[in-house]
Amino acid sequence: MPANTPNILKEKEIPLTGIQNKRVSVIGYGNQGRAHALNLRDSGIDVTIGARNTSNATKDAFNGVSIEEASTADLLIIALPDEVQGKVYNEQIAPHLLTNAGQTLGFIHGFAIHYGHIIPPEDVGVVMVAPKGPGITVREKYLAGSGVLALLAIEKENASKTSRSLALGWANGIGSARIGLLESTFKDETETDLFGEQAIIVGGLVTLIKASYETLVDAGYPPQLAYIECCHEVKLVADIIHERGIAEMMKAISNTAEMGAYEAMALLDDKHLREQLGELMSHIQDGSFAHRLTNGEIKNKRASLAAHKIEQVGEEIRSIIQHDDD
């Protein structure tokens, strides 16, 4: 049975008032944390940063305090890596939460709540505002007078029944109200987000780029041409899809490219591909991926990716293109 169409909230339904004159802490000052904190401050919200190392926050003129001290705020926005949230919460946040004080935990991703790594007290609210873009985009769009579409989820209300209004104010304060909020759940956000990252946005895309590049180079073609065809042009096509959709992208390319795409789609989209995608999905749904992530069982391959020939060639091609743009 198809899922119900999510409700979309527009700007007039997402007031800033719910967060005004409230104490807001952002726990963690990485990519997302910094963007949320800066945008909220620019929206007139007084924000405190809780982190082990507050030097970066202090450079941005924030009041940087310990995580423990920041844990008494009305809204605690958890902006830590997924794999450490449970440990930090249990050791540094939970012991300092106030009883029946109307506090709310805010999440940028549903991972820790969905997989049970964080289990808040009954009187503490749990909400999520998850912008569908990286922190740098959240900041850039805000400064440009726009915003990033975000998912909204209210897992449970706090003792004062202010969690939803806090979440709406938070979404407004970071600029997402300018575009809209898609009402969702922690489960749906977490599982679709992980699947998208693994199947296409990062895992699938990088795999196809590398495999295609290596196929051309192994067949004797110049690495520079292989890079342009298999990596550089990805953005050009992705931009058209992003702006106009898949069918309109097909109309925008040559007839040869379109017909070739149909043949490739029929060849690549086979039973094996669907089984592999299904396996990724099952590992997300049954929690086994989350278990491997939080237990450090997944090997970081960033160094081997950096050493791949495609990175050297890519740097060469990008320098030429950027020089021409200048």
C-alpha positions in Angstrom: 0.0 0.0 0.0 1.4 3.4 -1.0 2.4 5.7 1.9 0.2 8.7 2.5 1.2 12.0 0.9 3.1 14.0 3.6 1.5 17.3 4.7 3.4 20.4 3.6 3.5 23.4 5.9 4.0 26.9 4.3 5.6 30.0 5.9 2.5 31.4 7.5 2.0 28.1 9.4 5.6 28.1 10.7 5.9 31.1 13.0 9.1 32.1 14.7 7.2 33.1 17.9 7.4 29.6 19.4 11.2 29.9 19.9 11.4 33.7 20.7 12.5 34.4 24.3 13.4 30.8 24.8 16.8 29.4 25.9 18.3 27.5 22.9 21.4 25.4 23.0 23.1 23.8 20.0 25.1 20.7 21.2 28.0 20.3 18.8 29.4 22.8 16.4 30.2 21.0 13.2 28.7 21.5 9.7 25.0 21.4 10.6 25.4 22.8 14.2 27.2 25.9 13.0 24.7 26.6 10.3 21.7 26.2 12.6 23.3 28.4 15.3 24.3 31.2 12.9 20.9 31.3 11.2 19.0 31.2 14.5 21.1 34.1 15.9 20.6 36.1 12.7 16.8 35.5 13.3 17.1 37.1 16.7 17.4 34.0 18.8 19.8 33.9 21.7 21.9 30.7 21.1 24.4 29.0 23.4 26.9 26.4 22.1 27.6 23.3 24.1 30.7 21.4 23.0 33.8 19.7 24.3 35.9 22.3 22.4 34.2 25.6 22.1 37.0 27.5 20.3 35.3 27.6 16.9 32.0 28.8 18.4 33.9 31.4 20.4 35.5 32.6 17.1 32.0 33.2 15.8 31.2 35.2 18.9 29.0 32.6 20.5 28.8 31.9 24.2 30.5 28.5 24.4 30.0 26.3 27.4 30.3 22.7 28.4 27.7 20.2 27.2 26.5 19.7 30.7 25.9 23.4 31.2 24.1 23.7 27.9 21.7 20.9 28.8 19.3 23.1 30.9 18.0 25.0 27.9 14.4 25.0 26.7 15.4 23.6 23.3 18.5 21.4 23.0 19.4 21.0 19.3 21.6 17.8 19.1 24.1 18.4 16.3 26.6 15.6 17.0 27.6 12.7 14.8 25.0 9.9 14.9 27.4 7.3 16.2 28.3 9.3 19.4 24.9 10.8 20.3 23.9 8.0 22.6 27.0 8.0 24.6 27.2 11.8 24.9 23.5 12.0 25.8 23.7 9.3 28.5 26.9 10.7 30.1 26.6 14.5 29.7 23.1 15.5 28.9 20.6 13.2 30.6 21.9 13.8 34.2 21.4 17.5 33.8 17.9 17.7 32.3 15.4 19.4 34.4 12.2 17.7 35.8 8.9 18.9 34.3 10.5 22.1 33.0 9.1 21.9 29.5 12.4 21.0 27.9 12.6 19.6 24.3 15.3 17.7 22.6 15.7 18.7 18.9 17.3 16.4 16.3 18.6 17.2 12.8 18.5 13.5 11.9 16.2 10.8 13.5 18.9 8.1 13.8 19.5 8.2 17.6 15.8 8.2 18.5 14.7 5.7 15.9 17.3 3.1 16.9 16.9 3.7 20.6 20.3 5.1 21.3 18.6 8.0 23.2 15.5 7.4 25.4 14.4 10.7 26.9 12.4 11.1 30.1 8.6 11.2 29.7 8.3 14.9 30.4 10.9 15.9 27.8 9.7 16.6 24.3 11.4 15.1 21.2 11.2 16.9 17.8 13.1 16.9 14.6 13.9 19.6 12.0 15.9 17.9 9.2 17.0 20.2 6.4 17.4 18.3 3.2 20.9 19.6 2.5 24.3 20.0 4.1 25.0 22.7 6.6 26.9 24.9 4.2 23.8 25.0 2.0 21.5 25.8 4.9 23.7 28.8 5.7 24.2 30.0 2.1 20.5 29.8 1.3 19.6 31.6 4.4 22.0 34.4 3.6 20.6 34.6 0.1 17.1 35.2 1.5 15.9 31.7 0.8 16.1 28.4 2.7 16.3 24.6 2.4 13.2 22.3 2.5 13.1 20.5 5.8 11.3 17.5 7.3 9.4 18.1 10.6 8.6 15.4 13.1 7.1 15.6 16.6 7.9 12.3 18.3 6.3 13.5 21.6 5.4 16.6 23.5 7.0 18.0 26.6 5.3 18.5 29.9 4.3 22.1 28.9 3.0 21.1 25.4 5.4 23.6 23.7 7.5 21.1 21.7 5.7 21.6 18.4 5.8 25.4 18.6 9.5 25.2 19.5 10.2 23.1 16.4 8.2 25.4 14.2 10.1 28.4 15.5 13.4 26.5 15.0 12.5 25.7 11.4 11.6 29.4 10.8 14.8 30.6 12.4 17.0 28.6 10.1 15.2 29.7 7.0 13.3 26.5 6.1 9.9 28.2 6.5 10.7 30.3 3.4 10.5 27.1 1.4 8.3 24.8 3.5 8.2 21.9 5.9 7.3 18.3 5.1 5.7 16.6 8.0 7.2 13.2 8.6 8.3 10.7 11.3 11.6 9.8 12.9 11.4 6.4 11.3 10.6 7.5 7.8 13.2 10.3 7.8 16.0 8.0 9.2 15.4 5.1 6.9 14.8 7.0 3.7 17.8 9.3 4.4 20.2 6.4 5.0 18.9 4.5 2.0 19.3 7.6 -0.3 22.8 8.2 0.9 23.9 4.6 0.4 22.0 3.6 -2.7 22.5 6.7 -4.8 23.6 10.1 -3.4 26.9 8.8 -2.1 27.5 5.1 -2.2 25.8 4.3 -5.5 27.0 7.4 -7.3 30.7 7.0 -6.2 30.6 3.3 -7.2 29.2 4.1 -10.7 31.7 6.9 -11.2 34.7 4.8 -10.2 33.6 1.7 -12.0 32.8 3.6 -15.2 36.1 5.6 -15.1 38.1 2.4 -14.5 36.3 0.6 -17.4 37.3 3.4 -19.9 40.9 3.6 -18.6 41.3 -0.2 -18.7 40.0 -0.1 -22.3 42.9 2.2 -23.2 41.1 5.6 -23.2 42.9 8.7 -21.8 42.2 9.2 -18.1 41.3 12.8 -18.7 38.5 11.9 -21.1 37.3 9.2 -18.8 37.1 11.7 -15.9 35.2 14.3 -17.9 32.7 11.7 -19.2 32.2 9.7 -15.9 32.6 12.4 -13.2 32.6 16.0 -14.4 29.4 15.8 -16.5 27.5 14.2 -13.7 26.8 17.6 -12.2 25.7 19.0 -15.5 23.0 16.3 -15.9 22.1 16.3 -12.2 21.5 20.1 -12.3 18.9 19.6 -15.1 17.2 16.8 -13.2 17.1 18.9 -10.0 15.6 21.9 -11.9 13.3 20.1 -14.3 12.9 16.4 -13.5 14.0 13.2 -15.3 11.8 13.4 -18.3 12.7 17.0 -19.1 16.4 16.1 -18.7 15.9 13.5 -21.4 14.4 16.2 -23.7 17.4 18.5 -23.0 20.1 16.0 -24.1 20.9 14.6 -27.6 18.8 11.9 -29.1 21.8 9.6 -29.1 22.4 10.1 -25.4 18.7 9.5 -24.7 18.4 6.3 -26.7 21.7 5.1 -25.2 20.4 5.8 -21.8 17.3 3.6 -22.4 19.5 0.7 -23.4 21.8 1.1 -20.4 18.9 1.4 -18.0 17.5 -1.9 -19.3 20.9 -3.6 -19.0 21.8 -2.3 -15.5 18.5 -2.4 -13.8 18.3 -6.1 -13.4 17.3 -8.6 -10.7 20.8 -8.4 -9.2 20.6 -4.6 -8.8 17.2 -4.9 -7.1 18.4 -7.6 -4.8 21.4 -5.4 -3.8 19.2 -2.4 -3.1 16.9 -4.7 -1.1 19.8 -5.8 1.0 20.8 -2.2 1.7 17.2 -1.5 2.7 17.0 -4.5 5.0 20.2 -3.6 6.8 18.8 -0.2 7.5 15.4 -1.4 8.6 16.6 -4.2 10.9 19.2 -1.9 12.6 22.3 -3.9 11.6 23.8 -1.0 9.7 23.3 1.3 12.8 24.9 -1.4 14.9 28.0 -1.6 12.7 28.2 2.2 12.6 28.0 2.8 16.3 30.4 -0.1 17.1 33.1 1.2 14.7 32.8 -1.9 12.5 32.8 -0.1 9.2 36.3 0.8 7.8 36.9 4.4 6.7 38.1 4.3 3.1 38.6 8.0 2.6 42.4 7.6 2.3 42.1 5.0 -0.4 39.7 7.1 -2.3 42.0 10.1 -2.1 44.8 7.9 -3.5 42.8 6.8 -6.5 44.0 8.0 -9.9 40.7 9.6 -10.6 41.4 12.2 -7.8 44.6 13.3 -9.4 43.1 13.5 -12.8 40.1 15.3 -11.4 42.3 18.0 -9.8 44.0 18.5 -13.1 40.7 18.9 -15.0 39.1 21.1 -12.4 42.1 23.5 -12.4 41.8 23.9 -16.2 38.0 24.5 -16.0 38.3 26.9 -13.1 41.1 28.8 -14.9 38.9 29.2 -17.9 36.0 30.4 -15.8 38.3 33.1 -14.3 
